[in-house]
Amino acid sequence: MAPQRIGDRDRGDTTISPRAVERVAEIAAAANGDVTSARGRLGDEQVDISVRVRNPRTAASTVCDVQHRVAESMTKHGLPTLPVNVTLTG
């Protein structure tokens, strides 16, 4: 995906690289205590995040929490609102 342009200002635009968006998603996912690792990937119309979890018994709630945290973090940082797909790995 091409770099994102945010805002239309008199002094220029802010350009956000895809890796920066992926990093925002990774940090948000890692904020969940059950996540042991997270890897983000920005697609054309979505953010994909792969996570490993400590406790398989809480995996479903962890996936929901990660999805919420990533979406909230994207909004907080003024990034485009995109669907968040969470995949369990390992």
C-alpha positions, -999 to 999 in steps of 0.1 A, spaced: 0 0 0 12 35 -8 20 60 20 -11 76 35 -15 114 32 -33 129 62 -47 164 63 -47 192 38 -28 220 54 -15 253 41 20 243 50 18 208 35 6 173 41 16 146 66 26 114 49 25 81 69 44 51 57 27 17 57 53 4 82 43 32 106 6 20 105 17 -16 110 38 -6 140 8 13 156 -12 -20 152 16 -41 167 21 -18 197 -17 -17 204 -19 -56 202 11 -61 224 -6 -39 251 -29 -70 258 -11 -90 286 -20 -123 269 -2 -114 236 33 -127 235 41 -114 200 23 -94 173 31 -87 136 10 -62 116 5 -59 79 -13 -31 61 -33 -43 31 -52 -23 5 -84 -20 26 -76 -36 60 -50 -41 87 -40 -77 94 -24 -85 127 -10 -119 136 -7 -126 174 6 -154 196 -11 -158 230 0 -171 264 -33 -188 273 -53 -207 247 -83 -208 269 -87 -170 267 -78 -168 230 -113 -157 218 -115 -128 242 -79 -119 235 -86 -117 197 -116 -95 204 -96 -72 227 -67 -69 202 -92 -60 174 -107 -33 196 -73 -20 208 -59 -17 172 -90 1 159 -90 25 188 -53 32 184 -57 39 147 -84 64 155 -64 80 184 -35 86 160 -57 101 133 -51 72 109 -77 59 84 -105 37 99 -99 3 84 -112 -32 92 -89 -51 116 -83 -88 110 -67 -107 138 -51 -141 132 -38 -165 159 -4 -179 151 18 -206 167 
